[in-house]
Amino acid sequence: MATREEKLKKINAELETMSDDELSMVAGGTKSETANDSRFLNSLNGSCDRYGEYKVGEPFGGDSRCAEIREAWRTVGIETRFSDNNMNRYLLNGRYISQEEARQHAMKVTGHYMTEKDWNW
């Protein structure tokens, strides 16, 4: 397993290749944000389970949980790219969008509108 320093170098190298527009579309980027995705999608349409930071990043479940969260986003037409739980990117019709735009789209698709206090409990 890569050390923290190796992971940070990899992340920084990836960020250096991105344009300012692409960087503005990077949403989240932490286990916390990925866990929030699970809470949001669970409350929105029950398409995945609710996970905390520890469960999302857990060595023997994190990858399958991230796959579950990616599939849940697909149910509302959003493609996601999670990179070692460090960078979350969202695409709608092949165009990068922010996490908030992805949430707004998901609520529009389902007709289920929520505030953060409705799903982040």
Helices and strands as residue ranges (DSSP letters): H 4-16, H 20-24, H 31-45, H 53-57, H 62-74, E 79-83, E 87-92, E 95-97, H 99-110, H 116-119
